[in-house]
Amino acid sequence: MNIPKEKALIVKKFIDDHAIDTGYLYDWYQQSIDTTIPPVWTDEHIEEVSNDFYLIPKEIIDTLLY
């Protein structure tokens, strides 16, 4: 992809400022599941996805659009 450097730097800063880390994912996921059953996603799964992707909550993107 060929993006002008100035625009790429703006996007990179946005991602750096808003991407969530593994701690956020652990807390969010562990608070949102039924604790009486084993989780489908283990801490290792969360760490792996965090290493491979930038994760930005939908509400961050939605606030840009509305």
C-alpha positions in Angstrom: 0.0 0.0 0.0 1.4 3.4 -1.0 0.2 6.0 1.6 1.9 9.4 1.8 4.2 9.4 4.8 2.4 12.3 6.5 -0.9 10.4 6.4 0.7 7.2 7.5 2.2 8.9 10.6 -1.3 10.3 11.5 -2.8 6.8 11.3 0.1 5.3 13.2 -0.3 7.8 16.0 -4.1 7.1 16.2 -3.5 3.4 16.4 -0.8 3.8 19.0 -3.1 6.1 21.1 -6.2 3.8 20.9 -5.1 0.2 20.4 -5.9 -1.9 23.5 -3.3 -4.1 25.2 -3.5 -7.6 26.6 -4.3 -6.2 30.1 -7.4 -4.5 28.8 -8.4 -7.7 26.9 -7.9 -9.9 29.9 -10.0 -7.7 32.1 -12.7 -7.1 29.6 -13.0 -10.8 28.5 -12.8 -12.2 32.0 -15.5 -9.8 33.2 -17.8 -10.6 30.3 -17.9 -14.4 30.3 -19.8 -16.9 32.5 -17.3 -17.8 35.1 -19.0 -21.2 35.7 -17.6 -22.6 32.4 -14.0 -22.7 31.2 -13.2 -19.8 28.8 -13.0 -20.5 25.1 -10.1 -18.0 24.8 -7.3 -18.6 27.1 -4.7 -16.0 28.2 -2.5 -17.5 25.5 -5.1 -16.9 22.8 -5.5 -13.3 24.0 -1.7 -12.7 23.9 -1.4 -14.3 20.5 -4.1 -12.1 18.9 -2.6 -9.0 20.6 0.8 -9.8 19.1 -0.7 -10.2 15.6 -3.3 -7.4 15.4 -3.9 -3.9 16.6 -7.2 -4.0 18.4 -9.3 -0.8 18.7 -12.7 -0.9 20.4 -15.7 -0.2 18.2 -16.8 2.7 20.3 -13.6 4.6 19.5 -14.2 4.2 15.8 -17.9 4.9 16.1 -17.3 8.2 17.9 -15.3 9.3 14.8 -18.2 8.6 12.5 -21.1 10.1 14.5 
